């Protein structure tokens, strides 16, 4: 059985490797600028409380279930 020889340096095929793709500065910097242009703000406890009281007054100040007005106020302020 013949043995295999390792190729000499002249017989080796040159390998060509591509450099890894680099991120361009324009692509990296573009995303934060877009995010900063639209800032979402979380409403404060006081803002929610004032709006919830308004909704409660509009409903005729019923007894019980203050969660209805509070959740409606939160949804309204988060959507704005």
N, C-alpha and C positions, 0 to 999 in steps of 0.2 A: 504494500500500500504506500503510495507516494506521500511524502509530507509536504505540507503547505509552507511556503516561504512568506515571510512578511515583505511587503513591497519596500523597495528602497525609496529614498526621498525623491528621486527623479521620477519614479513610477507612481507616486501618490498623486491623486487628483486634488487640485486646489479647491478648497471649500470657500464658498462665498456666502457670507452671512450679512443679512441686512441689519442695519442699526434699528433698535426699537423706536417705534413712532413716538415723537415728542408732542406733548400738549402745547398748543400755541397760547401765547399770553392773551390773545383776543378771546378765545373760547373760555378760558378760565376766569377772566375778569368780567365777562358779560353777564354771568348768572347773578352775582351779588348785586350788581347795579339794578337789575330788574326787580329783585326781591326788596331792595331798600326803597324803591319808588312807591310801593304800596305797603304801608305799614298797618297791620291789624292791631287794634288796641282792645284789651280786655276791659269790659265795663266794671266800674267799681261797685262795691256793695251799696253805697248810697244811691248811685244812679239807678240800680235795679230796684231798690226799695221805693224810690220816688215814683218810678213808672208803675210798679206793682200797686202802689196806693192809688194812682190815677185809675188803673184798670178796675180796682176794687170799688172805687167811687162810681165809675161808669156802670158797673153791674148792680148798683143800688145798695151797696154795703151789706151784702148777705152775711149771715153768721156761718162760720166754719169754712173749711177748704181754702186757706190762704195760699196753698201751693199752686193752685190754678193760676192766680194772678202773678205769682213770683216766677213760675216757669214761662208764662207768656211774656213777661217783661224781659227775662233772660234771652229768650229766642228773638225777640224784637231787637234788642240791643246788639246781639251777636250778628244778626243779619245786616245791620247797618254799617 
